[in-house]
């Protein structure tokens, strides 16, 4: 009985307590961070042991591998990837930003698949605006929503071609938030018309992607009382309704300080609002256990969405020479430099 949550673990290998937790709680997925990343052999051993503990070879293993300042698999064992904002700049000197974003994501997917990771929390489809907090910043492809939509689509397709599921974030848009939701709850006071003009279009244009992550942001024009993660009004009316997203909807990390209250309550509230799967990242089992208790069995429409997402994973990635791909990407980056 898989439960509708994703959890983290603490180190480069599982403890006996973590093995028991994964075996008993049966999370839908596990997310990795820098604290979990050793050398490639160690990462592969960790992903194998996670799937052994859950008893499911299909258990999704996620990571935030964006490039730039958000890159969990990094030097010395992995290449340094450019931040999202680089691709718009590359277009002016090397041609297609979309081609290079696809290429970067395709090479990235090769890295991830080799160590057993099959879900990447990318692309970031937020469009930063004047005065917004730097937590998004150069993680975004552009301030222009049309450019964000196009380059983000290319990155998502690069991951899919390499057998890795993309997760678009942070729906319905974190770009104009003036606070970092890791530490406090952002409140966006822009009118709905402005949200529809700038924030929503990249997500609407990519609504057919298999997965999305919510924003812990209050949009006063949509629901002045609750952040999107906990708002049935936002999820049903905007994410599922106006934006047309029918894929698997996961929360951002429930341990972020934007949210308050007991962890079980946070999980229950997110599920009640319409999220399919809840996410808890820090690996603290004292927090993860009540999250698991608040997450129901993955069933009904949520189960169907999860299965539909997993069905997008290729048994074998398309034919691709990762060495040649990396050379092409490096050549483009060198021209811009």
C-alpha positions in Angstrom: 0.0 0.0 0.0 1.9 3.0 -1.3 1.1 6.2 0.6 0.8 9.6 -0.9 4.0 11.2 0.4 7.6 11.7 -0.5 10.3 11.8 2.2 14.0 12.5 2.6 16.8 10.5 4.2 19.7 11.8 6.2 23.0 10.5 4.7 24.8 8.7 1.9 23.4 5.4 3.1 20.3 4.3 4.9 20.3 3.7 8.6 18.5 0.6 10.0 15.8 3.0 11.3 15.3 4.5 7.9 15.1 1.1 6.2 12.4 0.1 8.7 10.5 3.4 8.1 10.6 3.0 4.3 9.5 -0.6 4.6 6.6 0.2 6.9 5.4 3.6 5.6 5.9 2.8 1.9 6.2 6.4 0.6 5.5 6.9 -3.1 9.0 8.5 -3.5 12.2 9.6 -1.8 14.0 12.9 -2.5 17.8 13.3 -2.3 19.8 16.4 -1.3 23.5 17.2 -1.2 23.8 15.5 2.2 22.9 12.2 0.4 25.4 12.6 -2.5 28.8 10.8 -2.3 30.5 9.4 -5.4 28.5 7.9 -8.2 28.8 4.4 -6.8 27.6 5.5 -3.4 24.6 7.3 -5.0 23.7 4.2 -7.0 24.0 2.0 -3.9 21.7 4.4 -2.0 19.0 4.5 -4.7 19.2 0.7 -5.0 18.8 0.3 -1.2 15.8 2.7 -1.1 14.0 0.6 -3.7 14.9 -2.6 -1.9 13.4 -1.2 1.3 10.2 -0.1 -0.4 10.0 -3.4 -2.3 9.2 -1.5 -5.5 11.7 -1.2 -8.3 9.6 1.7 -9.7 9.8 3.9 -6.5 10.5 7.4 -7.8 13.7 9.0 -6.6 13.7 12.7 -6.9 16.3 15.4 -6.8 16.5 19.2 -7.4 19.1 19.3 -10.2 18.5 22.6 -11.9 22.0 23.9 -12.5 23.5 27.1 -11.2 23.1 27.4 -7.4 20.6 24.5 -7.2 22.6 21.5 -8.2 22.7 18.5 -5.8 25.0 16.3 -7.9 28.1 18.5 -8.3 31.8 18.6 -8.6 34.1 16.7 -8.5 32.0 13.8 -9.9 29.5 15.7 -12.0 29.8 18.7 -14.4 28.7 22.1 -13.4 25.5 23.1 -15.2 24.5 26.6 -16.1 21.7 28.4 -14.3 18.4 28.8 -16.1 18.9 32.4 -16.9 21.9 31.5 -19.0 19.9 30.1 -21.8 18.1 33.3 -22.7 21.6 34.9 -22.9 22.9 32.1 -25.0 20.3 32.6 -27.7 21.7 35.9 -28.7 25.1 34.5 -29.6 24.6 30.8 -30.4 21.0 30.6 -31.9 18.3 28.6 -30.2 17.9 28.8 -26.4 15.5 26.0 -26.7 18.0 23.7 -28.3 20.6 24.4 -25.6 18.1 24.0 -22.8 17.0 20.7 -24.2 20.6 19.6 -24.5 21.5 20.6 -21.0 18.6 18.7 -19.6 19.3 15.7 -21.8 22.9 15.5 -20.5 21.6 16.0 -17.0 19.1 13.1 -17.4 22.0 10.9 -18.5 23.8 11.8 -15.2 20.7 11.1 -13.1 19.7 7.8 -14.7 23.2 6.4 -14.3 22.8 6.6 -10.5 19.2 5.5 -10.3 17.4 8.9 -10.0 14.4 9.2 -12.3 12.6 12.4 -11.3 14.1 15.9 -11.5 12.3 19.0 -10.0 12.8 21.0 -13.1 11.8 23.2 -15.0 11.3 26.3 -12.9 8.5 28.1 -14.7 8.3 31.2 -12.4 8.7 34.6 -14.0 10.5 37.0 -11.6 9.2 40.6 -11.5 10.7 43.9 -10.3 11.1 43.9 -6.5 10.6 40.1 -6.1 12.8 38.1 -3.7 16.0 36.6 -5.1 15.1 33.1 -4.1 14.0 32.5 -7.7 16.2 35.0 -9.5 18.5 33.3 -12.0 16.8 30.0 -11.4 14.2 31.4 -13.9 14.7 31.3 -17.6 13.5 34.9 -18.1 11.1 37.6 -16.9 9.1 37.2 -20.1 6.5 34.5 -19.6 6.5 33.5 -23.2 10.3 32.8 -23.1 9.9 31.0 -19.8 7.2 28.8 -21.3 9.3 27.9 -24.4 12.7 27.3 -22.7 11.0 25.4 -19.9 9.2 23.2 -22.3 12.5 22.4 -24.0 14.2 21.5 -20.7 11.2 19.2 -19.8 11.4 17.4 -23.1 15.2 16.9 -22.7 14.6 15.2 -19.4 11.8 13.0 -20.8 14.0 12.0 -23.7 16.5 10.8 -21.2 14.0 8.8 -19.2 13.6 11.3 -16.3 10.3 12.8 -15.2 10.2 16.6 -15.0 8.4 18.5 -12.3 7.4 22.0 -13.2 7.5 24.4 -10.3 6.2 26.4 -8.4 2.6 26.4 -9.7 0.8 28.8 -10.1 3.9 31.0 -9.8 6.5 32.1 -7.2 8.1 34.7 -9.4 6.6 37.9 -7.9 6.8 36.8 -4.2 8.7 39.3 -2.1 9.7 36.7 0.5 11.5 33.3 0.6 8.9 30.6 1.5 11.7 28.6 3.1 11.6 31.1 5.9 8.3 33.0 5.8 5.0 33.0 4.0 5.0 35.2 0.9 1.8 37.2 0.1 1.2 38.4 -3.4 -1.2 41.2 -3.8 -1.2 41.5 -7.6 -4.7 41.6 -9.2 -5.9 38.4 -11.0 -5.5 40.1 -14.4 -1.8 40.6 -13.8 -1.4 37.0 -12.6 -3.2 35.8 -15.7 -0.9 38.0 -17.9 2.5 37.1 -16.4 2.5 34.3 -13.8 0.1 31.7 -15.2 1.0 31.4 -18.9 4.2 29.3 -18.5 2.2 26.7 -16.5 -0.8 26.8 -18.8 1.5 26.3 -21.8 3.0 23.2 -20.1 -0.1 21.8 -18.5 0.4 18.5 -20.2 3.6 17.8 -18.3 3.4 14.8 -15.9 4.1 16.5 -12.6 4.0 19.9 -10.8 5.0 21.3 -7.5 2.9 23.8 -5.6 4.0 27.2 -4.3 3.7 28.1 -0.6 2.4 31.5 -1.5 -0.8 33.4 -0.7 -2.4 35.1 -3.7 -4.8 37.6 -2.3 -6.7 37.8 -5.6 -7.3 34.0 -5.5 -7.5 33.0 -1.8 -6.5 35.7 0.8 -6.4 33.2 3.7 -4.4 30.2 2.5 -1.3 29.5 0.5 -1.8 27.7 -2.8 -0.6 24.4 -1.3 -3.4 24.4 1.3 -6.1 26.1 -0.8 -8.8 24.1 -2.5 -9.9 27.3 -4.2 -6.5 27.8 -5.8 -6.0 24.1 -6.7 -9.5 23.5 -8.1 -10.2 26.9 -9.6 -6.8 27.9 -10.9 -4.3 24.9 -11.1 -6.8 22.3 -12.3 -9.3 24.8 -13.8 -7.8 27.9 -15.4 -4.4 26.4 -16.0 -5.7 23.0 -17.1 -3.1 20.9 -15.2 -4.3 17.3 -14.8 -1.0 15.7 -13.9 0.3 14.6 -10.5 0.4 17.6 -8.1 2.9 17.4 -5.3 3.4 20.0 -2.5 6.6 21.9 -2.0 8.4 20.9 1.2 6.0 20.8 4.2 8.9 21.6 6.6 9.4 25.0 5.1 8.6 27.9 7.5 5.9 29.4 5.2 3.6 26.7 6.7 2.5 26.5 10.3 1.0 23.8 12.5 1.6 20.2 13.3 3.1 18.1 10.5 0.3 15.7 10.3 -2.1 18.6 10.0 -0.1 20.1 7.2 -0.2 16.8 5.3 -3.9 16.3 5.9 -4.7 19.9 4.9 -2.7 19.7 1.6 -4.4 16.5 0.7 -7.8 17.9 1.6 -7.0 21.0 -0.6 -6.4 18.7 -3.6 -2.7 17.9 -3.7 -2.1 14.3 -4.8 1.2 13.8 -2.9 2.9 15.6 0.0 6.6 16.2 0.3 8.8 16.3 3.4 12.5 16.8 2.7 14.8 17.1 5.7 15.0 13.4 6.7 14.0 14.0 10.3 11.9 10.9 11.1 10.3 12.7 14.1 8.7 15.0 11.5 8.3 12.4 8.7 6.3 9.9 10.7 3.4 12.3 11.3 3.5 13.4 7.7 3.2 9.7 6.7 0.3 9.3 9.1 -1.4 12.3 7.5 -0.9 11.0 4.0 -3.6 8.6 2.8 -3.1 5.5 0.7 -2.4 6.6 -2.9 -5.8 5.8 -4.5 -8.5 7.0 -6.8 -7.6 9.9 -9.1 -4.3 10.6 -7.3 -3.2 7.0 -8.0 -4.3 7.3 -11.7 -2.2 10.5 -12.0 0.8 8.9 -10.4 0.5 5.9 -12.7 0.2 8.2 -15.7 3.3 10.0 -14.7 5.3 6.8 -14.3 4.1 5.6 -17.6 6.0 8.6 -19.2 9.3 7.0 -18.1 11.1 5.3 -20.9 12.4 1.8 -20.5 15.5 2.9 -22.3 16.4 6.5 -23.1 16.6 7.7 -26.7 19.9 7.2 -28.6 22.2 10.0 -27.3 25.9 10.5 -27.0 26.4 12.2 -23.6 30.0 13.1 -24.3 29.2 14.8 -27.7 26.2 16.5 -26.1 28.3 17.9 -23.3 30.9 19.2 -25.8 28.2 21.0 -27.8 26.8 22.6 -24.6 30.3 23.6 -23.4 31.1 25.1 -26.8 28.0 27.3 -26.6 28.8 28.4 -23.1 32.3 29.3 -24.1 31.1 31.5 -26.9 28.9 33.4 -24.5 31.8 33.7 -22.0 
